[in-house]
Amino acid sequence: MAISTVNCLITLFDDAFKGLSKPISIAESERFAVLVHQSMNSKRRVYHRVEHVFPMCVDMEPIQVLAALFHDLVYFQLDGGFPPGTLHLLQDVASERSGDLTLHARLPKDAAFQVCAALFNFHADQALPPYGGTNEFLSAVVAARLLAPHLEL
């Protein structure tokens, strides 16, 4: 019997957290897996679909697996907006203005967001560059916000 994509994602999340000695509930692993699956399975995507994550995760350390699982979660231009299930994590970060995706003038103060903004050197009211880290940044924000309750920043 074939194992479903979502079940494979659940196993990756579960094993990664156990490998970090930070086990989470199977329900939480499932919640993360469903979010990743829904976000990366847009009909508009060809390469950046969930299936390309699996070969990446082979022989990776647990923290690298978590990074790989989230790394292409957001593909704003291709998906035509924020992927399903991520809006509540990103609506306080950026919105479209005059055709550009722009960071809000008043940015969130949570540590997960602040770390991502500092790493990418993005600032309040900045138009995000379509091919200069926007999708990676937004994917990192989602990952950091979801993982923050379970891991130390």
N, CA, C and O atoms as a GROMACS GRO file, in nm:
protein
  612
    1MET      N    1   0.084  -0.118   0.000
    1MET     CA    2   0.000   0.000   0.000
    1MET      C    3   0.089   0.125   0.000
    1MET      O    4   0.189   0.131   0.072
    2ALA      N    5   0.053   0.222  -0.081
    2ALA     CA    6   0.127   0.348  -0.089
    2ALA      C    7   0.096   0.435   0.033
    2ALA      O    8  -0.016   0.438   0.083
    3ILE      N    9   0.198   0.504   0.078
    3ILE     CA   10   0.181   0.596   0.190
    3ILE      C   11   0.152   0.734   0.133
    3ILE      O   12   0.222   0.780   0.042
    4SER      N   13   0.049   0.800   0.185
    4SER     CA   14   0.010   0.929   0.130
    4SER      C   15   0.116   1.035   0.157
    4SER      O   16   0.198   1.023   0.248
    5THR      N   17   0.112   1.138   0.075
    5THR     CA   18   0.205   1.250   0.089
    5THR      C   19   0.193   1.313   0.227
    5THR      O   20   0.294   1.344   0.290
    6VAL      N   21   0.071   1.331   0.274
    6VAL     CA   22   0.051   1.393   0.406
    6VAL      C   23   0.111   1.304   0.515
    6VAL      O   24   0.174   1.356   0.608
    7ASN      N   25   0.094   1.172   0.504
    7ASN     CA   26   0.153   1.082   0.604
    7ASN      C   27   0.306   1.091   0.602
    7ASN      O   28   0.369   1.086   0.708
    8CYS      N   29   0.364   1.104   0.484
    8CYS     CA   30   0.510   1.120   0.475
    8CYS      C   31   0.555   1.249   0.542
    8CYS      O   32   0.657   1.252   0.610
    9LEU      N   33   0.478   1.356   0.522
    9LEU     CA   34   0.510   1.484   0.587
    9LEU      C   35   0.497   1.473   0.738
    9LEU      O   36   0.582   1.524   0.812
   10ILE      N   37   0.392   1.407   0.785
   10ILE     CA   38   0.374   1.388   0.930
   10ILE      C   39   0.495   1.316   0.988
   10ILE      O   40   0.548   1.356   1.092
   11THR      N   41   0.539   1.211   0.921
   11THR     CA   42   0.655   1.135   0.968
   11THR      C   43   0.780   1.222   0.973
   11THR      O   44   0.857   1.215   1.068
   12LEU      N   45   0.800   1.303   0.870
   12LEU     CA   46   0.917   1.392   0.869
   12LEU      C   47   0.913   1.491   0.985
   12LEU      O   48   1.014   1.512   1.053
   13PHE      N   49   0.797   1.552   1.008
   13PHE     CA   50   0.785   1.646   1.120
   13PHE      C   51   0.807   1.574   1.253
   13PHE      O   52   0.884   1.620   1.337
   14ASP      N   53   0.741   1.461   1.270
   14ASP     CA   54   0.751   1.386   1.394
   14ASP      C   55   0.895   1.343   1.422
   14ASP      O   56   0.946   1.361   1.533
   15ASP      N   57   0.960   1.288   1.322
   15ASP     CA   58   1.099   1.243   1.337
   15ASP      C   59   1.195   1.360   1.364
   15ASP      O   60   1.287   1.347   1.444
   16ALA      N   61   1.172   1.472   1.297
   16ALA     CA   62   1.259   1.589   1.316
   16ALA      C   63   1.250   1.641   1.459
   16ALA      O   64   1.352   1.668   1.523
   17PHE      N   65   1.129   1.654   1.510
   17PHE     CA   66   1.114   1.703   1.647
   17PHE      C   67   1.170   1.604   1.749
   17PHE      O   68   1.232   1.644   1.847
   18LYS      N   69   1.147   1.476   1.725
   18LYS     CA   70   1.206   1.375   1.815
   18LYS      C   71   1.358   1.380   1.809
   18LYS      O   72   1.425   1.366   1.911
   19GLY      N   73   1.412   1.401   1.690
   19GLY     CA   74   1.557   1.411   1.673
   19GLY      C   75   1.617   1.531   1.744
   19GLY      O   76   1.735   1.532   1.778
   20LEU      N   77   1.535   1.632   1.767
   20LEU     CA   78   1.578   1.752   1.840
   20LEU      C   79   1.549   1.740   1.989
   20LEU      O   80   1.571   1.834   2.066
   21SER      N   81   1.498   1.624   2.030
   21SER     CA   82   1.455   1.601   2.169
   21SER      C   83   1.347   1.700   2.211
   21SER      O   84   1.342   1.744   2.326
   22LYS      N   85   1.261   1.733   2.115
   22LYS     CA   86   1.148   1.824   2.138
   22LYS      C   87   1.022   1.762   2.078
   22LYS      O   88   0.959   1.823   1.992
   23PRO      N   89   0.984   1.642   2.123
   23PRO     CA   90   0.870   1.577   2.060
   23PRO      C   91   0.743   1.661   2.072
   23PRO      O   92   0.718   1.727   2.173
   24ILE      N   93   0.663   1.656   1.966
   24ILE     CA   94   0.534   1.725   1.965
   24ILE      C   95   0.426   1.620   1.944
   24ILE      O   96   0.454   1.506   1.909
   25SER      N   97   0.302   1.660   1.966
   25SER     CA   98   0.191   1.565   1.950
   25SER      C   99   0.174   1.530   1.803
   25SER      O  100   0.212   1.606   1.714
   26ILE      N  101   0.116   1.414   1.779
   26ILE     CA  102   0.089   1.372   1.642
   26ILE      C  103  -0.010   1.470   1.578
   26ILE      O  104  -0.005   1.493   1.457
   27ALA      N  105  -0.100   1.526   1.657
   27ALA     CA  106  -0.196   1.624   1.605
   27ALA      C  107  -0.124   1.749   1.554
   27ALA      O  108  -0.162   1.806   1.452
   28GLU      N  109  -0.020   1.791   1.626
   28GLU     CA  110   0.057   1.909   1.583
   28GLU      C  111   0.137   1.876   1.457
   28GLU      O  112   0.144   1.958   1.365
   29SER      N  113   0.198   1.758   1.452
   29SER     CA  114   0.268   1.716   1.329
   29SER      C  115   0.172   1.713   1.212
   29SER      O  116   0.206   1.754   1.101
   30GLU      N  117   0.052   1.664   1.236
   30GLU     CA  118  -0.048   1.658   1.129
   30GLU      C  119  -0.089   1.799   1.085
   30GLU      O  120  -0.105   1.824   0.965
   31ARG      N  121  -0.106   1.889   1.180
   31ARG     CA  122  -0.143   2.028   1.146
   31ARG      C  123  -0.036   2.091   1.057
   31ARG      O  124  -0.069   2.155   0.957
   32PHE      N  125   0.090   2.074   1.093
   32PHE     CA  126   0.199   2.127   1.012
   32PHE      C  127   0.201   2.061   0.874
   32PHE      O  128   0.218   2.129   0.772
   33ALA      N  129   0.184   1.930   0.871
   33ALA     CA  130   0.188   1.855   0.744
   33ALA      C  131   0.077   1.898   0.650
   33ALA      O  132   0.101   1.916   0.530
   34VAL      N  133  -0.042   1.916   0.702
   34VAL     CA  134  -0.155   1.958   0.618
   34VAL      C  135  -0.131   2.099   0.564
   34VAL      O  136  -0.160   2.127   0.448
   35LEU      N  137  -0.078   2.187   0.648
   35LEU     CA  138  -0.048   2.324   0.602
   35LEU      C  139   0.055   2.322   0.489
   35LEU      O  140   0.036   2.389   0.388
   36VAL      N  141   0.161   2.246   0.506
   36VAL     CA  142   0.264   2.236   0.401
   36VAL      C  143   0.203   2.178   0.274
   36VAL      O  144   0.226   2.230   0.165
   37HIS      N  145   0.128   2.071   0.288
   37HIS     CA  146   0.067   2.006   0.171
   37HIS      C  147  -0.026   2.101   0.097
   37HIS      O  148  -0.016   2.115  -0.025
   38GLN      N  149  -0.116   2.165   0.169
   38GLN     CA  150  -0.211   2.258   0.105
   38GLN      C  151  -0.140   2.375   0.040
   38GLN      O  152  -0.176   2.417  -0.070
   39SER      N  153  -0.040   2.427   0.107
   39SER     CA  154   0.030   2.545   0.056
   39SER      C  155   0.110   2.516  -0.070
   39SER      O  156   0.117   2.600  -0.159
   40MET      N  157   0.169   2.399  -0.077
   40MET     CA  158   0.259   2.369  -0.188
   40MET      C  159   0.193   2.294  -0.303
   40MET      O  160   0.260   2.261  -0.401
   41ASN      N  161   0.065   2.266  -0.293
   41ASN     CA  162  -0.002   2.190  -0.398
   41ASN      C  163  -0.090   2.276  -0.488
   41ASN      O  164  -0.190   2.227  -0.541
   42SER      N  165  -0.056   2.401  -0.505
   42SER     CA  166  -0.127   2.487  -0.598
   42SER      C  167  -0.116   2.429  -0.739
   42SER      O  168  -0.010   2.380  -0.778
   43LYS      N  169  -0.222   2.436  -0.813
   43LYS     CA  170  -0.221   2.385  -0.951
   43LYS      C  171  -0.126   2.467  -1.040
   43LYS      O  172  -0.084   2.419  -1.145
   44ARG      N  173  -0.092   2.588  -0.998
   44ARG     CA  174  -0.002   2.673  -1.076
   44ARG      C  175   0.145   2.633  -1.059
   44ARG      O  176   0.229   2.672  -1.140
   45ARG      N  177   0.174   2.557  -0.957
   45ARG     CA  178   0.313   2.519  -0.931
   45ARG      C  179   0.353   2.398  -1.014
   45ARG      O  180   0.275   2.306  -1.035
   46VAL      N  181   0.477   2.402  -1.059
   46VAL     CA  182   0.532   2.287  -1.131
   46VAL      C  183   0.646   2.229  -1.047
   46VAL      O  184   0.638   2.114  -1.003
   47TYR      N  185   0.751   2.306  -1.025
   47TYR     CA  186   0.866   2.255  -0.951
   47TYR      C  187   0.848   2.268  -0.800
   47TYR      O  188   0.877   2.174  -0.726
   48HIS      N  189   0.803   2.380  -0.754
   48HIS     CA  190   0.797   2.408  -0.611
   48HIS      C  191   0.676   2.343  -0.546
   48HIS      O  192   0.604   2.406  -0.468
   49ARG      N  193   0.653   2.217  -0.578
   49ARG     CA  194   0.545   2.139  -0.518
   49ARG      C  195   0.602   2.057  -0.403
   49ARG      O  196   0.724   2.046  -0.388
   50VAL      N  197   0.515   2.002  -0.325
   50VAL     CA  198   0.557   1.932  -0.203
   50VAL      C  199   0.649   1.813  -0.232
   50VAL      O  200   0.734   1.780  -0.149
   51GLU      N  201   0.634   1.749  -0.346
   51GLU     CA  202   0.713   1.629  -0.375
   51GLU      C  203   0.863   1.656  -0.380
   51GLU      O  204   0.943   1.567  -0.352
   52HIS      N  205   0.903   1.777  -0.416
   52HIS     CA  206   1.047   1.803  -0.426
   52HIS      C  207   1.114   1.816  -0.288
   52HIS      O  208   1.237   1.819  -0.280
   53VAL      N  209   1.035   1.823  -0.183
   53VAL     CA  210   1.090   1.831  -0.048
   53VAL      C  211   1.149   1.697  -0.003
   53VAL      O  212   1.250   1.694   0.066
   54PHE      N  213   1.085   1.588  -0.042
   54PHE     CA  214   1.125   1.457   0.011
   54PHE      C  215   1.270   1.419  -0.019
   54PHE      O  216   1.341   1.378   0.072
   55PRO      N  217   1.317   1.431  -0.144
   55PRO     CA  218   1.457   1.396  -0.167
   55PRO      C  219   1.554   1.488  -0.094
   55PRO      O  220   1.666   1.448  -0.060
   56MET      N  221   1.512   1.612  -0.070
   56MET     CA  222   1.598   1.706   0.002
   56MET      C  223   1.622   1.661   0.146
   56MET      O  224   1.730   1.684   0.201
   57CYS      N  225   1.524   1.598   0.206
   57CYS     CA  226   1.530   1.564   0.348
   57CYS      C  227   1.614   1.441   0.379
   57CYS      O  228   1.642   1.413   0.496
   58VAL      N  229   1.654   1.368   0.277
   58VAL     CA  230   1.733   1.247   0.298
   58VAL      C  231   1.869   1.285   0.358
   58VAL      O  232   1.939   1.373   0.307
   59ASP      N  233   1.905   1.218   0.465
   59ASP     CA  234   2.034   1.236   0.533
   59ASP      C  235   2.056   1.376   0.591
   59ASP      O  236   2.170   1.416   0.616
   60MET      N  237   1.949   1.451   0.612
   60MET     CA  238   1.961   1.583   0.674
   60MET      C  239   1.950   1.571   0.826
   60MET      O  240   1.891   1.477   0.879
   61GLU      N  241   2.007   1.669   0.894
   61GLU     CA  242   1.990   1.681   1.039
   61GLU      C  243   1.846   1.726   1.065
   61GLU      O  244   1.784   1.787   0.977
   62PRO      N  245   1.790   1.699   1.184
   62PRO     CA  246   1.650   1.733   1.213
   62PRO      C  247   1.614   1.880   1.187
   62PRO      O  248   1.508   1.908   1.132
   63ILE      N  249   1.700   1.973   1.227
   63ILE     CA  250   1.669   2.115   1.206
   63ILE      C  251   1.668   2.149   1.058
   63ILE      O  252   1.592   2.235   1.014
   64GLN      N  253   1.753   2.082   0.980
   64GLN     CA  254   1.755   2.103   0.836
   64GLN      C  255   1.628   2.049   0.771
   64GLN      O  256   1.576   2.107   0.676
   65VAL      N  257   1.577   1.938   0.824
   65VAL     CA  258   1.452   1.882   0.773
   65VAL      C  259   1.339   1.983   0.792
   65VAL      O  260   1.260   2.006   0.701
   66LEU      N  261   1.332   2.042   0.911
   66LEU     CA  262   1.227   2.142   0.936
   66LEU      C  263   1.240   2.260   0.840
   66LEU      O  264   1.140   2.308   0.787
   67ALA      N  265   1.361   2.306   0.818
   67ALA     CA  266   1.384   2.416   0.723
   67ALA      C  267   1.341   2.376   0.583
   67ALA      O  268   1.276   2.454   0.513
   68ALA      N  269   1.375   2.256   0.542
   68ALA     CA  270   1.339   2.208   0.407
   68ALA      C  271   1.188   2.198   0.390
   68ALA      O  272   1.135   2.232   0.285
   69LEU      N  273   1.120   2.153   0.493
   69LEU     CA  274   0.974   2.137   0.484
   69LEU      C  275   0.903   2.270   0.460
   69LEU      O  276   0.800   2.274   0.394
   70PHE      N  277   0.958   2.378   0.514
   70PHE     CA  278   0.894   2.509   0.501
   70PHE      C  279   0.954   2.596   0.392
   70PHE      O  280   0.897   2.701   0.362
   71HIS      N  281   1.065   2.559   0.332
   71HIS     CA  282   1.144   2.653   0.252
   71HIS      C  283   1.071   2.709   0.129
   71HIS      O  284   1.101   2.822   0.089
   72ASP      N  285   0.981   2.638   0.069
   72ASP     CA  286   0.907   2.688  -0.047
   72ASP      C  287   0.758   2.700  -0.019
   72ASP      O  288   0.676   2.692  -0.110
   73LEU      N  289   0.723   2.720   0.106
   73LEU     CA  290   0.582   2.725   0.144
   73LEU      C  291   0.509   2.839   0.072
   73LEU      O  292   0.399   2.820   0.022
   74VAL      N  293   0.571   2.956   0.069
   74VAL     CA  294   0.510   3.072   0.005
   74VAL      C  295   0.578   3.095  -0.130
   74VAL      O  296   0.701   3.101  -0.139
   75TYR      N  297   0.497   3.107  -0.231
   75TYR     CA  298   0.544   3.144  -0.365
   75TYR      C  299   0.440   3.244  -0.416
   75TYR      O  300   0.357   3.214  -0.500
   76PHE      N  301   0.450   3.365  -0.361
   76PHE     CA  302   0.344   3.466  -0.373
   76PHE      C  303   0.302   3.492  -0.517
   76PHE      O  304   0.182   3.492  -0.546
   77GLN      N  305   0.397   3.515  -0.605
   77GLN     CA  306   0.363   3.551  -0.743
   77GLN      C  307   0.294   3.435  -0.814
   77GLN      O  308   0.195   3.455  -0.885
   78LEU      N  309   0.346   3.316  -0.796
   78LEU     CA  310   0.292   3.199  -0.864
   78LEU      C  311   0.156   3.158  -0.810
   78LEU      O  312   0.067   3.121  -0.886
   79ASP      N  313   0.141   3.165  -0.679
   79ASP     CA  314   0.016   3.124  -0.616
   79ASP      C  315  -0.092   3.232  -0.624
   79ASP      O  316  -0.209   3.206  -0.595
   80GLY      N  317  -0.054   3.352  -0.664
   80GLY     CA  318  -0.151   3.461  -0.671
   80GLY      C  319  -0.191   3.512  -0.534
   80GLY      O  320  -0.305   3.554  -0.514
   81GLY      N  321  -0.100   3.509  -0.439
   81GLY     CA  322  -0.126   3.556  -0.304
   81GLY      C  323  -0.067   3.461  -0.201
   81GLY      O  324   0.011   3.372  -0.234
   82PHE      N  325  -0.107   3.480  -0.077
   82PHE     CA  326  -0.060   3.392   0.029
   82PHE      C  327  -0.128   3.256   0.017
   82PHE      O  328  -0.246   3.250  -0.014
   83PRO      N  329  -0.055   3.148   0.040
   83PRO     CA  330  -0.115   3.015   0.030
   83PRO      C  331  -0.223   2.994   0.136
   83PRO      O  332  -0.225   3.062   0.238
   84PRO      N  333  -0.312   2.899   0.110
   84PRO     CA  334  -0.417   2.868   0.208
   84PRO      C  335  -0.354   2.832   0.343
   84PRO      O  336  -0.252   2.763   0.349
   85GLY      N  337  -0.414   2.878   0.446
   85GLY     CA  338  -0.367   2.843   0.580
   85GLY      C  339  -0.254   2.930   0.633
   85GLY      O  340  -0.214   2.913   0.748
   86THR      N  341  -0.203   3.023   0.552
   86THR     CA  342  -0.093   3.108   0.600
   86THR      C  343  -0.137   3.253   0.620
   86THR      O  344  -0.062   3.333   0.678
   87LEU      N  345  -0.255   3.288   0.574
   87LEU     CA  346  -0.299   3.427   0.581
   87LEU      C  347  -0.292   3.481   0.724
   87LEU      O  348  -0.245   3.593   0.746
   88HIS      N  349  -0.337   3.403   0.822
   88HIS     CA  350  -0.335   3.450   0.961
   88HIS      C  351  -0.193   3.471   1.013
   88HIS      O  352  -0.173   3.542   1.112
   89LEU      N  353  -0.095   3.410   0.949
   89LEU     CA  354   0.045   3.424   0.990
   89LEU      C  355   0.117   3.536   0.917
   89LEU      O  356   0.224   3.579   0.959
   90LEU      N  357   0.057   3.584   0.808
   90LEU     CA  358   0.126   3.683   0.724
   90LEU      C  359   0.050   3.814   0.705
   90LEU      O  360   0.109   3.911   0.657
   91GLN      N  361  -0.077   3.818   0.741
   91GLN     CA  362  -0.155   3.939   0.712
   91GLN      C  363  -0.106   4.061   0.789
   91GLN      O  364  -0.132   4.174   0.747
   92ASP      N  365  -0.036   4.041   0.901
   92ASP     CA  366   0.018   4.155   0.975
   92ASP      C  367   0.159   4.193   0.928
   92ASP      O  368   0.221   4.284   0.983
   93VAL      N  369   0.208   4.123   0.826
   93VAL     CA  370   0.344   4.144   0.775
   93VAL      C  371   0.344   4.230   0.649
   93VAL      O  372   0.416   4.330   0.642
   94ALA      N  373   0.265   4.191   0.550
   94ALA     CA  374   0.270   4.258   0.419
   94ALA      C  375   0.134   4.251   0.351
   94ALA      O  376   0.050   4.167   0.383
   95SER      N  377   0.116   4.341   0.256
   95SER     CA  378  -0.004   4.340   0.173
   95SER      C  379   0.030   4.403   0.038
   95SER      O  380   0.132   4.469   0.022
   96GLU      N  381  -0.058   4.380  -0.059
   96GLU     CA  382  -0.035   4.437  -0.192
   96GLU      C  383  -0.078   4.583  -0.194
   96GLU      O  384  -0.186   4.619  -0.148
   97ARG      N  385   0.011   4.666  -0.249
   97ARG     CA  386  -0.018   4.808  -0.268
   97ARG      C  387   0.032   4.847  -0.405
   97ARG      O  388   0.151   4.834  -0.434
   98SER      N  389  -0.055   4.894  -0.487
   98SER     CA  390  -0.019   4.938  -0.623
   98SER      C  391   0.058   4.830  -0.699
   98SER      O  392   0.153   4.860  -0.771
   99GLY      N  393   0.015   4.707  -0.682
   99GLY     CA  394   0.077   4.597  -0.754
   99GLY      C  395   0.203   4.541  -0.691
   99GLY      O  396   0.257   4.441  -0.739
  100ASP      N  397   0.251   4.603  -0.584
  100ASP     CA  398   0.370   4.554  -0.514
  100ASP      C  399   0.330   4.492  -0.382
  100ASP      O  400   0.235   4.536  -0.317
  101LEU      N  401   0.401   4.388  -0.342
  101LEU     CA  402   0.385   4.334  -0.208
  101LEU      C  403   0.476   4.416  -0.118
  101LEU      O  404   0.597   4.419  -0.136
  102THR      N  405   0.415   4.483  -0.020
  102THR     CA  406   0.488   4.578   0.063
  102THR      C  407   0.472   4.545   0.210
  102THR      O  408   0.363   4.511   0.257
  103LEU      N  409   0.584   4.555   0.283
  103LEU     CA  410   0.576   4.536   0.428
  103LEU      C  411   0.495   4.649   0.488
  103LEU      O  412   0.499   4.762   0.439
  104HIS      N  413   0.422   4.619   0.593
  104HIS     CA  414   0.342   4.721   0.660
  104HIS      C  415   0.432   4.824   0.727
  104HIS      O  416   0.547   4.795   0.762
  105ALA      N  417   0.380   4.944   0.744
  105ALA     CA  418   0.455   5.051   0.810
  105ALA      C  419   0.479   5.017   0.958
  105ALA      O  420   0.583   5.051   1.014
  106ARG      N  421   0.381   4.950   1.018
  106ARG     CA  422   0.396   4.907   1.158
  106ARG      C  423   0.412   4.756   1.157
  106ARG      O  424   0.316   4.682   1.138
  107LEU      N  425   0.534   4.713   1.179
  107LEU     CA  426   0.565   4.570   1.171
  107LEU      C  427   0.542   4.500   1.304
  107LEU      O  428   0.548   4.563   1.410
  108PRO      N  429   0.516   4.371   1.297
  108PRO     CA  430   0.494   4.293   1.420
  108PRO      C  431   0.618   4.294   1.510
  108PRO      O  432   0.730   4.311   1.464
  109LYS      N  433   0.594   4.277   1.638
  109LYS     CA  434   0.702   4.281   1.737
  109LYS      C  435   0.743   4.142   1.785
  109LYS      O  436   0.837   4.131   1.865
  110ASP      N  437   0.676   4.036   1.738
  110ASP     CA  438   0.712   3.903   1.788
  110ASP      C  439   0.854   3.866   1.743
  110ASP      O  440   0.899   3.904   1.636
  111ALA      N  441   0.921   3.791   1.829
  111ALA     CA  442   1.061   3.755   1.804
  111ALA      C  443   1.077   3.675   1.675
  111ALA      O  444   1.176   3.694   1.603
  112ALA      N  445   0.983   3.589   1.644
  112ALA     CA  446   0.993   3.507   1.523
  112ALA      C  447   1.000   3.596   1.399
  112ALA      O  448   1.083   3.574   1.311
  113PHE      N  449   0.912   3.695   1.392
  113PHE     CA  450   0.914   3.786   1.279
  113PHE      C  451   1.041   3.870   1.279
  113PHE      O  452   1.106   3.886   1.175
  114GLN      N  453   1.078   3.924   1.394
  114GLN     CA  454   1.194   4.012   1.404
  114GLN      C  455   1.323   3.943   1.358
  114GLN      O  456   1.405   4.005   1.290
  115VAL      N  457   1.340   3.817   1.393
  115VAL     CA  458   1.459   3.742   1.350
  115VAL      C  459   1.461   3.731   1.197
  115VAL      O  460   1.564   3.752   1.135
  116CYS      N  461   1.346   3.699   1.138
  116CYS     CA  462   1.339   3.684   0.992
  116CYS      C  463   1.367   3.817   0.922
  116CYS      O  464   1.443   3.822   0.825
  117ALA      N  465   1.306   3.925   0.970
  117ALA     CA  466   1.327   4.056   0.909
  117ALA      C  467   1.475   4.096   0.916
  117ALA      O  468   1.530   4.150   0.820
  118ALA      N  469   1.538   4.069   1.029
  118ALA     CA  470   1.681   4.102   1.044
  118ALA      C  471   1.767   4.018   0.951
  118ALA      O  472   1.859   4.070   0.888
  119LEU      N  473   1.738   3.889   0.941
  119LEU     CA  474   1.817   3.801   0.853
  119LEU      C  475   1.809   3.843   0.707
  119LEU      O  476   1.907   3.836   0.634
  120PHE      N  477   1.691   3.888   0.665
  120PHE     CA  478   1.671   3.927   0.525
  120PHE      C  479   1.695   4.076   0.503
  120PHE      O  480   1.692   4.123   0.389
  121ASN      N  481   1.719   4.150   0.611
  121ASN     CA  482   1.742   4.294   0.603
  121ASN      C  483   1.624   4.367   0.538
  121ASN      O  484   1.643   4.457   0.456
  122PHE      N  485   1.503   4.328   0.576
  122PHE     CA  486   1.382   4.392   0.527
  122PHE      C  487   1.331   4.487   0.635
  122PHE      O  488   1.343   4.460   0.755
  123HIS      N  489   1.273   4.600   0.591
  123HIS     CA  490   1.234   4.706   0.682
  123HIS      C  491   1.089   4.749   0.657
  123HIS      O  492   1.032   4.722   0.552
  124ALA      N  493   1.033   4.817   0.754
  124ALA     CA  494   0.896   4.867   0.746
  124ALA      C  495   0.875   4.949   0.619
  124ALA      O  496   0.961   5.026   0.577
  125ASP      N  497   0.758   4.930   0.560
  125ASP     CA  498   0.713   5.005   0.442
  125ASP      C  499   0.796   4.976   0.316
  125ASP      O  500   0.787   5.050   0.218
  126GLN      N  501   0.874   4.872   0.318
  126GLN     CA  502   0.957   4.835   0.204
  126GLN      C  503   0.877   4.751   0.105
  126GLN      O  504   0.808   4.657   0.145
  127ALA      N  505   0.888   4.786  -0.023
  127ALA     CA  506   0.832   4.699  -0.127
  127ALA      C  507   0.924   4.578  -0.137
  127ALA      O  508   1.045   4.591  -0.154
  128LEU      N  509   0.866   4.460  -0.127
  128LEU     CA  510   0.946   4.339  -0.130
  128LEU      C  511   0.986   4.306  -0.274
  128LEU      O  512   0.901   4.310  -0.363
  129PRO      N  513   1.112   4.275  -0.296
  129PRO     CA  514   1.159   4.246  -0.432
  129PRO      C  515   1.103   4.113  -0.482
  129PRO      O  516   1.121   4.011  -0.416
  130PRO      N  517   1.034   4.112  -0.596
  130PRO     CA  518   0.970   3.989  -0.644
  130PRO      C  519   1.068   3.872  -0.659
  130PRO      O  520   1.029   3.757  -0.638
  131TYR      N  521   1.191   3.900  -0.694
  131TYR     CA  522   1.289   3.792  -0.713
  131TYR      C  523   1.412   3.814  -0.626
  131TYR      O  524   1.523   3.777  -0.665
  132GLY      N  525   1.392   3.872  -0.511
  132GLY     CA  526   1.504   3.902  -0.423
  132GLY      C  527   1.483   3.855  -0.280
  132GLY      O  528   1.522   3.924  -0.186
  133GLY      N  529   1.421   3.740  -0.264
  133GLY     CA  530   1.405   3.683  -0.131
  133GLY      C  531   1.268   3.694  -0.070
  133GLY      O  532   1.246   3.651   0.043
  134THR      N  533   1.173   3.751  -0.143
  134THR     CA  534   1.038   3.768  -0.089
  134THR      C  535   0.977   3.636  -0.044
  134THR      O  536   0.931   3.624   0.070
  135ASN      N  537   0.976   3.538  -0.132
  135ASN     CA  538   0.912   3.410  -0.099
  135ASN      C  539   0.986   3.337   0.012
  135ASN      O  540   0.924   3.275   0.098
  136GLU      N  541   1.118   3.344   0.009
  136GLU     CA  542   1.198   3.282   0.114
  136GLU      C  543   1.172   3.349   0.249
  136GLU      O  544   1.160   3.282   0.351
  137PHE      N  545   1.164   3.481   0.247
  137PHE     CA  546   1.136   3.557   0.369
  137PHE      C  547   0.999   3.520   0.426
  137PHE      O  548   0.987   3.489   0.544
  138LEU      N  549   0.897   3.523   0.342
  138LEU     CA  550   0.762   3.492   0.389
  138LEU      C  551   0.751   3.348   0.437
  138LEU      O  552   0.683   3.320   0.536
  139SER      N  553   0.818   3.256   0.368
  139SER     CA  554   0.820   3.117   0.413
  139SER      C  555   0.890   3.105   0.548
  139SER      O  556   0.846   3.029   0.635
  140ALA      N  557   0.997   3.180   0.566
  140ALA     CA  558   1.070   3.179   0.694
  140ALA      C  559   0.984   3.234   0.807
  140ALA      O  560   0.988   3.183   0.919
  141VAL      N  561   0.906   3.339   0.779
  141VAL     CA  562   0.818   3.396   0.881
  141VAL      C  563   0.716   3.291   0.925
  141VAL      O  564   0.693   3.273   1.044
  142VAL      N  565   0.655   3.224   0.829
  142VAL     CA  566   0.557   3.119   0.863
  142VAL      C  567   0.624   3.012   0.948
  142VAL      O  568   0.573   2.973   1.053
  143ALA      N  569   0.739   2.963   0.902
  143ALA     CA  570   0.810   2.858   0.976
  143ALA      C  571   0.846   2.904   1.117
  143ALA      O  572   0.821   2.832   1.214
  144ALA      N  573   0.903   3.022   1.128
  144ALA     CA  574   0.946   3.072   1.259
  144ALA      C  575   0.828   3.088   1.354
  144ALA      O  576   0.838   3.054   1.471
  145ARG      N  577   0.718   3.140   1.303
  145ARG     CA  578   0.602   3.159   1.389
  145ARG      C  579   0.540   3.026   1.432
  145ARG      O  580   0.496   3.012   1.546
  146LEU      N  581   0.537   2.929   1.343
  146LEU     CA  582   0.480   2.799   1.379
  146LEU      C  583   0.573   2.719   1.470
  146LEU      O  584   0.527   2.648   1.559
  147LEU      N  585   0.702   2.731   1.448
  147LEU     CA  586   0.797   2.651   1.524
  147LEU      C  587   0.838   2.715   1.657
  147LEU      O  588   0.887   2.646   1.746
  148ALA      N  589   0.819   2.846   1.671
  148ALA     CA  590   0.863   2.919   1.791
  148ALA      C  591   0.812   2.858   1.922
  148ALA      O  592   0.888   2.852   2.019
  149PRO      N  593   0.688   2.811   1.929
  149PRO     CA  594   0.643   2.752   2.056
  149PRO      C  595   0.715   2.622   2.092
  149PRO      O  596   0.710   2.577   2.207
  150HIS      N  597   0.780   2.562   1.994
  150HIS     CA  598   0.842   2.431   2.016
  150HIS      C  599   0.995   2.435   2.020
  150HIS      O  600   1.058   2.345   2.076
  151LEU      N  601   1.054   2.538   1.962
  151LEU     CA  602   1.200   2.548   1.952
  151LEU      C  603   1.246   2.684   2.003
  151LEU      O  604   1.169   2.780   2.005
  152GLU      N  605   1.370   2.691   2.042
  152GLU     CA  606   1.426   2.818   2.087
  152GLU      C  607   1.482   2.893   1.967
  152GLU      O  608   1.546   2.834   1.880
  153LEU      N  609   1.457   3.024   1.962
  153LEU     CA  610   1.512   3.105   1.852
  153LEU      C  611   1.656   3.139   1.879
  153LEU      O  612   1.720   3.206   1.798
   0.00000   0.00000   0.00000
